[in-house]
Each structure stands twice: as structure tokens, then as C-alpha cells.
Amino acid sequence: ATLKGHFDLLMVNENGEEVVIDIKSTTTKNYYLPKLAHMRQLMAYQGIMGGIRGAILYVNRNNWELNYVPQEFDKKEFSKLVIKVTELAKYESRKELPPKEPALPDECGNDYWKCDFHRLCYPEFYESIEDFEVLED
């Protein structure tokens, strides 16, 4: 499998080192950032580019406040990502769905990623939330 990605910006810092930047918009307060999924995505970009420095630039859509979150490259974490992507690619090449696995929790215990097939694998989750009535202001 070939790992590809599209980062937002490549800069050179004051020490002459390349830094890959991924820009994310948010409406979240700074103390909820960074999101683990965003850091993993950045780690993939860093690894693809040979283990360079990286950072996420959060832009708050409500007030244009910026939050710069640097990240050092971690070869062990990058290796875990490559293994996961390689396993998923094997299923894709066989035109099979991977085994059911719940969404991964973020650092606060919230589900942050659900694949396109999450609704098919976990219909009971969606049935339970459809019982709630939405109230308008």
C-alpha cells in the first residue's frame, strides 16, 4: 500500500528546518485542543516527509483566534499508523469490510472517528439516538 496525504502548508522555521503545517478550523475552546485524530493525521504527514517537524494551526471560526500546536515526529507512532493503513488496504484489495470495531475514543473519551460503514456495523447506536425528540428554540 502507498501512503499518501495532502498537508496544507510547508514552512521553514528560524533554524532552517522544514515544518509541515495542517490547518484546522474550529469553534472549540482552546482547552479542548489538540484533537488526537488531528495529531495522528499530522504524524502521518510528518512520516511521509521523512520525519520532519510538524504543527497544527487551529483557526477559530468565531473570532479568528489562532492556536499553534507543534508536534515532534514519533517513529513508533508513525509505524502504528502505517500498520493500520496496511491492514485496511488488504481488506480493500479483497473488497471486504474490516472486522467491526467501535470508534476510537479521543483523550476525553468521546468518539472522534466513525468510518463510512459505522452505521451498518452499529445500527443499534443510531436507533437509540433516533428516539430523542429535537426541540426548537
C-alpha positions in Angstrom: 0.0 0.0 0.0 1.1 3.5 -0.7 0.5 6.1 2.0 -0.4 9.5 0.5 -1.7 12.7 2.1 -2.3 16.3 1.4 -1.0 18.8 4.0 -1.9 22.4 3.9 1.5 24.2 4.3 5.2 23.6 4.3 7.3 26.2 6.0 10.9 26.7 7.1 11.4 27.8 10.7 14.1 30.2 12.1 16.6 27.3 12.3 16.2 26.4 8.7 14.2 23.2 9.4 11.1 22.3 7.4 7.8 22.2 9.3 4.7 20.6 7.8 1.5 22.5 8.9 -2.0 21.2 8.8 -4.7 23.9 9.2 -7.9 23.1 11.0 -10.9 25.3 11.6 -12.8 25.0 14.9 -15.3 26.7 17.1 -14.0 24.8 20.2 -12.3 26.5 23.1 -8.5 26.1 23.2 -8.5 23.8 26.2 -10.2 21.1 24.1 -7.4 21.1 21.6 -5.4 19.4 20.1 -7.6 16.6 19.0 -5.9 13.2 18.9 -7.2 12.4 15.4 -5.6 15.6 14.1 -2.3 14.8 15.7 -2.3 11.3 14.2 -3.1 12.8 10.8 -0.2 15.2 11.2 2.1 12.3 12.3 1.3 10.6 9.0 2.3 13.7 7.1 5.5 14.0 9.1 6.4 10.4 8.4 5.6 10.6 4.7 8.0 13.6 4.5 10.9 11.8 6.3 10.2 12.6 9.9 10.3 16.4 9.8 8.8 18.7 12.4 5.1 19.4 12.3 2.3 21.6 13.7 -1.4 22.1 13.6 -2.7 25.6 13.2 -6.2 25.9 14.6 -8.3 28.8 13.4 -11.4 29.6 15.5 -14.2 30.5 13.1 -16.0 32.6 15.7 -13.2 35.1 16.4 -10.2 34.2 14.1 -8.1 33.3 17.1 -5.1 31.2 16.2 -3.7 28.3 18.2 -0.4 26.8 17.0 0.3 23.3 18.3 3.8 21.9 17.5 4.5 18.2 17.3 7.8 16.3 17.2 7.9 13.3 14.9 7.5 9.9 16.8 8.7 7.0 14.7 6.9 4.5 16.9 3.5 6.2 16.5 4.1 6.6 12.7 4.8 2.8 12.5 1.5 2.1 14.2 -0.3 4.3 11.7 1.4 2.5 8.7 0.5 -0.9 10.1 -3.2 0.1 10.5 -3.3 1.6 7.0 -1.7 -1.5 5.5 -4.2 -3.8 7.2 -7.1 -1.7 5.9 -5.6 -1.7 2.4 -5.6 -5.5 2.4 -9.3 -5.6 3.2 -9.9 -3.0 0.4 -8.0 -5.1 -2.2 -10.1 -8.1 -1.3 -13.2 -5.9 -1.4 -14.1 -6.9 2.1 -15.1 -4.9 5.1 -12.7 -4.9 8.0 -13.9 -6.5 11.3 -16.3 -4.4 13.3 -14.5 -2.2 15.8 -16.1 0.7 17.7 -15.0 4.3 17.0 -11.8 5.1 18.8 -12.1 7.3 21.8 -10.2 10.6 21.9 -8.3 11.8 25.0 -11.7 12.9 26.6 -13.4 9.6 26.0 -15.5 11.0 23.1 -15.8 9.1 19.8 -13.9 11.1 17.2 -13.9 8.9 14.1 -16.5 6.7 12.6 -15.8 5.2 9.2 -18.4 5.3 6.4 -19.6 1.9 7.4 -20.2 2.7 11.1 -24.0 3.0 10.6 -24.0 -0.5 9.0 -21.9 -2.1 11.7 -23.6 -0.4 14.7 -27.3 0.1 13.8 -28.3 -0.1 17.5 -26.3 3.1 18.2 -28.3 5.0 15.6 -31.6 3.5 16.6 -31.1 4.7 20.2 -30.4 8.3 19.2 -33.4 8.4 16.9 -35.7 8.0 19.9 -34.9 11.5 21.1 -37.1 14.4 20.1 -35.4 17.5 18.8 -36.6 20.7 20.4 -36.5 24.0 18.5 -35.8 27.3 20.3 
